[in-house]
Amino acid sequence: MSQPKARPLKIDFRPIILAGGSGTRFWPRSRKARAKQVLALDGERTMIQRTVDRLNSLARAEDCWVITNTLLSDTICGQLDAVPEDHVVCEPAARNTAPAAGLAAFLIERSSPDAVLGIFPADHVIANESAFLAVIQRAIELAAAGENMVVLGIKPTRAETGYGYIETGEVFADDVLRVRRFTEKPNRERAEEFVTAGNYHWNSGIFVWSARTLANAVREHLPEMAPLLEKIAAAYGTPDFDRVFREIYPKCENISVDYAILEPRSAKGESRSHLYCLPADFSWNDLGSWAALYEHQLEQNLNTDAHANVVETADSVAIDARGNYVYSPKKFVALVGVRDLVVVETDDALLITTREHSQDVGKVVKELVARGRNDLI
């Protein structure tokens, strides 16, 4: 295959921020109307503000779109006052990333089919933002050069079972690898094999492609969903949009981009799929749990002490304590003889778990739902 064409003098780039998640694994700080993407977990700016901030050299705020839900939309509009309110689209039902990203593609394809869309989860933290921007710029150029689908791959540092993996194949260009296949959240044994193999990357969940390319991929791989999204897009900007959106969108399949589009596309073979991986040379964390936040803050030396405790409190003392994460901003906290705990206090709830079990915090929310404790969710 020939090398990508030289990029145009100006590429129309539209960031699509996916911010519809409920963030249950960050309970009790996150709630339905205060999910982690609108919280400031590692600084003064919220997760979604930082997501938009780091892209402002590549796209104007008015060119950004946000896919979220009605519980979060007012907060998001307040936090992103430069993003037009009609670009904050509220899903009437949660339907995962394929319908959300697909809807953005159909909305933008109607007027700007060649626009390049970057799909960005709202809850990532990125260090070395200059390296991040360089990779995104390269991805934009590649996506604008044809029917190319670009995914950012993160070099794995451990056998993580909570991430999807990208198996890469031949080198396409100096900094671009072909994609062989995607594997979602392997077990420990397979994850260790992937890390040892050396040609696997974590799937960052950041994708870049043109509006036309993504819309056509939905038409090909999700033939029942495509006409639904096209009807919704056709109603956008009319008095009927809210009704059409509310009636049709819940009929879309609840499925991720990875399962719906990337996996079947990779099955065409690496020479025919137009799937490419850009290895990302920057620190990345998707903050999927309290343990992930602990690791991020420890790496960035935020609120840490000499014994690997991360403590966000009014004041604290640690005696023979190591590897703990504590959030209790209004109180003095004493840690004595404890290891690897996660303690999170809010005005109405207290979470005590271990870093090892922090991925299970979402089960607490399910139990609260079962008990009818809507005041705590």
Steps between C-alpha positions, in 0.01 A plus 500: 500500500618849425601737775234741633448808290645828622254673727299795370604845611215494750317196632155547649536329839207441737562352846216278622504469880320194638372596844196283561640257756375484859842444657371247753849377587572843652214480746445669743653814342326431170122481478255489210489878478866546594691236305879494499531692173366814671717456811845646558679180598859611450505879499276805484357433153244223454568196284288624209647851521849358478398282204388807305791712626766266362344513153467878471806536279345260245134605505288790610263437791207578271603204280481256793202271555406328825282190526361473853171457687237730646628456857839644409418740218440814708821446696697436180359806327602705803851355504545529121352842441684542167346185351166582332206362696357337187826302473430342840281209396309315774433132443146407606633155594851368564609302195880467525762648269396369156164682484650811663797525262284392206244771569774763499621367165154518341437848641825639361498300175189688385692826462868406523563138392876554472532640853729289715348388828705422808315283750619581853370357828449783749674327790860448386804663652797571277852600598744649246229678305742614227562133413123439513432785257770379260340153486150645452627725220652198326175307546301787348727505196468126451122502543465783247697306240231244420267247660741449786408418858764594755521384859753620758680210664668521840809287566397268786696526822332203668265210427186708550171307468278808508607634157445387144809415293602574141716244321713686245653360183716645225644849503298718263710814536770619737263559788195301390424131554235290333243340730448124504225468758343633818455297817275624778609466865693170499551279804826522693675223307421648159589852617841373608546333159412826325750703701773241439427489124592867463266583210193574710383842620229602740198637318482862617142549382615798293403461133545731201319472166300714261128547550436319171728208594331443835148544362575251223645258754176519698305437181715194426535344844181620670244495219201505737633793701611719209151602376398585857796735543440652155140582595617668821766697313247610239282646775784692665432874502125455449215527753457122476854412611432437869201277424677305226812458712297385802296250298770352276829503688399241764446254214874505425704202613698546822848426368849647500696631202756227564255211470275656237749647253866441577487123558304417181707748300825337619366162385549620141875461550764757575566581134130570422349641817641856483556469876814661639653533843709796609713404801464776755811626678338673794370408843136395485249386759129444447429535872273199508519448876624646827813287457562661160464846655741398775756382243462820299545728799797295621662524155442876488610543864166656596403489868753224567733428789823303536313175557288504181187622677278735298306712747249777420398620847489810719808355669637153572756284671620159379671253735619169355255551212576449133328506161167647615265740321291725727253772399348689793552869424331637815661281765827410664579136420740270684630186324650243734632161392291469183595408144344553158167639621262728314297727729267759347272721708224733382233680703261204485714190437824326587675246278761263642658246267842393376678607186477140378119504527438855385370376164206350692369830635239504225337205675420732790294717267312194371422401859379852579273490194361165617431650843332807353760736650465761227629761744845339481524447123 
